[in-house]
Amino acid sequence: MKILFHPNRDDIELTSVLYALSDPIRLSVVTAIAHSGEQACGHFEFPVVKSTMTHHVRTLREAGVLNVRKQGTQHFLTLRSDDLNLRFPGLLDAIVRSASL
């Protein structure tokens, strides 16, 4: 089983987080998870092919925005809100709030 890379809290960079959240699909994924909690990767229905969705999830994971947990063939996505709030207080809440308007 392949081990997925998740950066340590202290290694999360602001520029990486902002880049990851700059794409409308990635921002929609983060907003949906912020409102509903953990979601399976297959839950999201965007007009993109599976490989593109995989790219978006990988970008968010490697930036430190998402935690991806594998269970069988499913990938479950959760926000790393505690890590992001400790590293950049209020950033995630402000972005999710403004994206939801």
N, C-alpha and C positions, 0 to 999 in steps of 0.2 A: 504494500500500500504506500502510495506516494505521500510524503509529509508536506503539508502546505506551509509556506513561509508566512509568518506574522511578525512584524517588527516589534521589538521591545518598546515599552512606553517611552523611554528616554530617547529612542531612535526615531520616533515619529517626527517628521519635519512639517512645518506649516506650509511650505510651498507644495509639498506632495499632497497634503490634504486638500488644499485649495484647487490644485490641478485635478485631483480625482473628482471633486465636487463640481467642476466647471462644465461637465457634460450633462445635458438635460436628462438622459436616461439614467445615468448614475445618481443624479440628484433625486430623481423620482424613486429609485430603489431605496435610497437612504431615508427619504421622507416617509415612504410606506412602512419601512421597518420601525421608524421612530414612532409612528402612530399605532402600529399593530403588534409590535414585538417580533420575535423570531419568525422568519418565513423560510419555506423551502425555496430553493432557487427556481424550481419549476412553477412556482406560484405566479411569477410575473409574466404578463403577456404584453410584450413590446413587439413592434413590427421589425424585429431583427432576427437573424438566424442564430442558432444555438452557439456557434463559435464566437459571434460578436458579443452575446450576453456573457459568455465565459470570460472574454477579454475585459468587459466592464466590471465583473465581480473581482477578477484578479487585480485590476487597477485599484479598486477600493480596498481590497485586502492588503495589498503590498504597501499602500499608503498609510495603513493603520486605522482605517475608518470602519472596516468590517472584520468580524471574526467569522470564519467559515468552519463549520463542524460537519464532518462526514459521518453518516450513519447508513451503512449499506451502500446503495447506489445514490442516495439522496445527499444533497449539500444544504445545510441549514445556515442561514445568514442572521447574524445579530450585530447590532452596533456596538462599537467599543466606546460607548459614551463615557464610562468612568475614566478610562485612560485619556480620552480626548479632553474631558473637562478638567482633569488634573494638569494636563500638558498645556491646554489653551482654554482657560476658563470662559465659559459662555459662548464660545465660537459655534459649536454644533447646534445649540439651542437657537441662536440667532439665525443661522443659515436655514434650519428646518422651519422656523417660524416665518421667515421672509419667503421661503419657497412655497409655503402653504397659503399665502395670501392670494 
